[in-house]
Amino acid sequence: MPFASLSPSALPPLALADPAPGPLGIAKRIVFLQAETTLATSQALIPQLQGSLAATLSNLAVLDAERTVFDREDTDAASAGQLAINHLSLYRSLGGGTKMPKPPVLNDKP
């Protein structure tokens, strides 16, 4: 049974009956009153706790979204770096960046 659905009527009938006279009856009544007070206090706190839980879940959703954005940005940066490396490899494979030998000097003089 959920805690929010508890009420004094949910307590056993013996707890609601008039206690027997004497110290034992007084002790039972004190325990019953403490339980009733605790139950009422707890039921009053439930809406506040639910509001806090909703706010916490909302904050967790924001943090999760921020983490996802960070992961995507990190992946994007890694991809950009790999793309630059691939461009350099392509440039070199096509002959770029190599030093050309000097053309031979032709002597036109006899």
C-alpha positions as CSV (number, residue, x, y, z in Angstrom):
1,M,0.0,0.0,0.0
2,P,1.5,3.4,-1.0
3,F,2.4,5.7,1.9
4,A,0.3,8.5,0.6
5,S,-2.9,6.4,0.8
6,L,-2.5,5.7,4.5
7,S,-4.9,7.3,6.8
8,P,-6.0,6.9,10.4
9,S,-8.9,4.7,9.2
10,A,-6.2,2.4,7.7
11,L,-4.9,1.6,11.1
12,P,-6.1,-1.6,12.8
13,P,-9.4,-1.3,14.7
14,L,-7.8,-2.1,18.0
15,A,-5.6,1.0,17.7
16,L,-8.7,3.1,17.4
17,A,-10.6,1.6,20.2
18,D,-10.5,3.3,23.6
19,P,-7.4,2.1,25.3
20,A,-7.6,0.0,28.5
21,P,-7.2,2.0,31.7
22,G,-3.8,2.0,33.3
23,P,-0.2,2.6,32.1
24,L,-0.4,0.1,29.2
25,G,-3.5,1.8,27.8
26,I,-1.9,5.3,28.1
27,A,1.2,4.0,26.4
28,K,-0.9,2.6,23.5
29,R,-2.7,5.9,23.1
30,I,0.6,7.8,23.1
31,V,2.0,5.5,20.4
32,F,-1.2,5.9,18.4
33,L,-1.2,9.7,18.6
34,Q,2.5,9.8,17.6
35,A,1.8,7.5,14.6
36,E,-1.2,9.7,13.7
37,T,0.9,12.9,13.9
38,T,3.8,11.3,11.9
39,L,1.3,10.2,9.3
40,A,-0.2,13.7,9.0
41,T,3.2,15.3,8.8
42,S,4.4,12.9,6.2
43,Q,1.3,13.3,4.1
44,A,1.8,17.1,4.2
45,L,5.4,16.6,2.9
46,I,4.5,14.4,0.0
47,P,3.4,17.3,-2.4
48,Q,6.7,19.2,-1.6
49,L,8.7,16.1,-2.2
50,Q,6.9,15.4,-5.5
51,G,7.7,19.0,-6.5
52,S,11.3,18.6,-5.6
53,L,11.5,15.3,-7.5
54,A,10.0,16.9,-10.6
55,A,12.5,19.7,-10.4
56,T,15.4,17.2,-9.9
57,L,14.2,15.2,-12.9
58,S,14.0,18.4,-14.9
59,N,17.6,19.3,-13.9
60,L,18.7,15.8,-14.8
61,A,17.1,16.1,-18.2
62,V,19.0,19.4,-18.8
63,L,22.3,17.8,-17.7
64,D,21.7,14.8,-19.9
65,A,21.0,17.1,-22.9
66,E,24.2,19.1,-22.1
67,R,26.2,15.9,-21.9
68,T,24.8,14.8,-25.3
69,V,25.7,18.2,-26.9
70,F,29.2,17.9,-25.4
71,D,29.6,14.4,-26.8
72,R,28.4,15.6,-30.2
73,E,30.9,18.5,-30.2
74,D,33.7,16.2,-29.1
75,T,32.9,13.8,-31.9
76,D,32.7,16.7,-34.4
77,A,36.2,18.0,-33.3
78,A,37.6,14.5,-33.7
79,S,36.1,14.1,-37.1
80,A,37.5,17.5,-38.2
81,G,40.9,16.4,-37.1
82,Q,40.7,13.1,-39.0
83,L,39.4,15.0,-42.1
84,A,42.5,17.2,-42.0
85,I,44.8,14.2,-41.7
86,N,43.0,12.5,-44.7
87,H,43.3,15.7,-46.8
88,L,47.1,15.7,-46.1
89,S,47.4,12.0,-47.0
90,L,45.5,12.6,-50.3
91,Y,47.7,15.7,-51.1
92,R,50.9,13.7,-50.5
93,S,49.6,10.6,-52.5
94,L,48.9,12.9,-55.4
95,G,52.5,14.1,-55.3
96,G,52.1,17.3,-53.3
97,G,54.8,18.4,-50.9
98,T,57.6,16.6,-52.8
99,K,60.6,18.6,-54.0
100,M,61.0,18.6,-57.7
101,P,64.5,18.0,-59.0
102,K,66.1,20.9,-60.8
103,P,65.8,20.7,-64.5
104,P,69.1,20.0,-66.3
105,V,70.9,23.0,-67.5
106,L,71.3,23.0,-71.3
107,N,74.4,24.6,-72.6
108,D,73.6,26.3,-75.9
109,K,77.2,27.5,-76.3
110,P,79.4,25.5,-78.7
